Amino acid sequence: MLNAENWYEIIEHKNYLFVIREKLEEVDPRFLTIYTNMYLILGSQKALLIDTGCGLFPLKPIIDKLVENRELLVFNTHSHFDHRGANEEFDSIYIHESEAKNASMPFDISILKDSPKDVVNIYNDKNSFKYPPPKEVKSLKEGDKFDLGGIAVEVIHTPGHSIGSISLLTNKGELFTGDTAHYGSMYLPKRKQFPIILNSILKLKDLFDANKVQEIYPSHERYPVGRELLDDLYSGISNIEKIWDTKQKDRFLHAWILEDSNFKYVI
């Protein structure tokens, strides 16, 4: 029987960094994504949870055990359903200022009712195909810094996947890219907005050039990865016209699907 304990995969990646994974493909495989990765950073005084997943099972009790007596901060890298599902469990949520209004409202996920996966019956049993808003939403902006106690985290605005997408950089060299960059199915804006996400990827590549990043921790699929992710993604998007004629229509996602050797592009 599925429950919170066996739904979430808890991985102690470093003594201060936990990965909390859930299988998005078991919620709905039509999103063409296997894993959602949440991250918990433990400083000496505070902890930071990056994203709250799909909200299928209670997340806060699991996080509380890991956080112990630290103050907990919760960030959403953006406001899509698989990153904000358990927001209501926490006292306050931080998100980029351009998506704060959206994150403050109930969010309808009734699109999942037609999922071919039986796990969706759990949403139905809870009558929860609409996420309630969190208790409090606080705004983030480019350059905001947070001291967790021995670990500092800086907010980097990286729009493209969504208007308010953020990445997070620690002073230990970890870069958390949210959905701005990951292997697998990359959800992109319309072609005329490609310069926006390309500029965001360049901004992250500049951090490598400045020797501020050692590893990348995306919100989906493989982690950690290196600079090659950014190089591959920038090259792939820049040259997408070479494979444009191979595009296929995905009616569920209302998008074009294209593929190269590294990515499935959802446009």
N, C-alpha and C positions, 0 to 999 in steps of 0.2 A: 504493500500500500504506500502510495506517495505521501510524503510529509516534508516538513521543512528540513528535517535532519538528513534525508536522503535526496532531496531535490537540489540543495546547494552543495557544490564541491568546494571545500575549504582547503586552501593550499598555503602553507607557510613558506613563502618564496624566499624571504630574508627574515632576520629576526625582528624587523620592524615593518615588514611589508607582507600582507596577506592578499591572496587572490581568491575572490568568491565567484565561482562560475555557475552558470545555469545554462541548460540546453534550450536555446531559442527554437531550434528545429522541433523540439517536442511540444512547444506551444503552438507553432504554426510553421511548417516547412516551406510555405509559400513565400516567406521572407528571404529564402535562399541563404540563410545564415545558421551555422551550427551552434556556436557559443556566444554568450554575452559574458564579458569579464567585468566584474566590479573589483575595486581595489581599496584596501584599508591600510593607511599609513599610521604607524604608532610613533608619536613623539614622546618625550618624557612627561609632557604636561597635557598635550591635546592629541586627539586622533582625528584623522580625516577619512571619511568614506566617500569614494568617488562613484557616484551613481547608485541607484536603488533597484535596478532590475525590472522584472516584469510584474512583480506584485502578486505572484501566484500563491506564495506561502509567506508567513510572517518572517521578516528579515531582522528586525531590531533585536529580538532575544539572542540571536546568533552573534550579532555585532557587539551587544553589551558584554557578552562573555569574553570577547577578545579585547575590548577597550578597557575593561576593569574600571578603575577610578578616574580615568582621564575624561576631560571634557571632549565631547564629540561634535565635530563639524561635518555637515553633509553637503556635498556639491553635486549638482547635476551638470554633466558636460553639455547637455542640451535637453530639450523638452520632449523628445520622442518617447513613445510608450514604454519601450524596453529599457529605458534609463531612469524612469521616474515612478515606476509602479508601486513602490513601497514608501513614497514620500510622506503619506499621511501618518506613518508610524512615528515620525521624528518631529521634535519640537519646532525646528526651523530648517529650511532648505536654502542654499545659495545657488543662484543661477545667473548667467549673464543678463545684464540690465535689459537687453533687447528682447528677452524671452520671459522676463519676470511676470508680466501680465498674463501671458499664456499659462505659465506654471501655477498661477494663482486661481485658475478656474478648473472645474471638473473636466475630465478628459474622457471622451467616448471611445471605447475599444470594441464596439459591437461587431466590427469587421472580423473579429476572431470567432464569432459564433459559427462560422462555416468552416472552421479549421478541420482538417481530416484527422487530427490527433484527439484521442479520448481525454487527454489531460485538460482540455478546454471545458469539460464538464465540471471541473472544480470551480472555474469562474462562474459557470451557470448556477451551481449549487449555492454559491455565495451571493448570487444576484449582483455580481460586481463587474459587469461589462462597462462600467463607468468608474474611473478613478476619482475619488473625492480629492479636493485640493488639500495641500499641506496646511498645517496650522499657521505658519508664517513663511513668507518668501522674502529673502534678502538678495540684493543685487550685487553682482560682481562686474568688474570692468578690467580692461587691459592694465596690467601692471600692479594689480592688487597683490599684496604679499601677506602671508600668514606664517607665524612662528609657532610650530607645534612643540617646541622644546628640543633643540638639537637638530631639528629638520625644518627647513624653511621651504615654503611652496609659493610659487609665483603664477599668477593667472596670465595666460596668453590668449588673446582673442583670435580665433582661427575660423572665420566664417567660410561658408561654402556648402558644407553638408546641410547646415541650417544657418540662419542669420546670426544666431547667438552661440554657435559652437565655440567651445573653449578647449585649450590644452593646458596642462599643468606641468610645471618644471620644478623639480626639487634641487636643493643645493648639493645633493649627492649624485646628481647626473641622471636621474630618472625622468623621462618625458612621457606623460600620459596624454595620448592624442585623441581620446574619445573616438568619434566616428570620422574625424578629419582624415585619418590614415590608418588603414589596416589591410591585411591580405584577405582574399575572399571576395565577397560581394560588396563593392563600393557604391554607395548611393550618392549620385552626383546631381548638381542642379542642372537646369536647362543649359544648352550649349552656349548661349550668349552670356551665361554667368560663369563659364569656365575660368575666366581670368581671376575671379574672386577666390576660388579654391586653389588655383595655381599660386596665387600670391601668398595664401596661407601656408602652403607646402614650402614655398621658398623661405618664408619666415622661420619655419622649423629647421630647414636645412642650414640657415644662418647660425642657429644655435649650435649645431655640430661644428661649423667652421670656427666658432668662438670657443670651442672645447668645453661647452657647458653641458653636453649630453653624452652619456655613455650607452644608454639602452632606451628603447621605446616600448611602452606598454599600451597597446591599443585596447579599445573596448570590445573588440570582437576577434575571435579566432586566435591565431598564434601570438604568443608573448614569451619572453621579450624578444624583440627583433632589433636590427641595427639600422644604420643610415640607408641601407639598400632599399628599405621599404619606401622611403621618401623619394629616392632616385628612381625606383621602378614606377612609382605612382605618378610622379611628375612627367616622366617620359611617356607613360601610357596615355595619360590625359592629353598631353600635347600632341600626340600622334594618332589620336582616335579617329581622325578622318580616314586613315589607312584601312580601318576595319568597319567603317560606318555602313557600308553596303551589306554587311553581314547581320545587321541588327534584326532582332525578333521582337514582336510585340508581346508584352506580358499583361494580360487583361486584369489580373488581380492587383498588380502593383501600378497599373496605368502608366507603364514605363516601357522604354526600349531597353533591350538587353543585348549587350555586346561582350565578347570575351577575347582576352589575349592569354599569354602563358602565365600571367601572374594574377589577373583580376577578372571578375565578372562585373561589368559596369551596368548599373541600374540608373537610367537617365529619364 
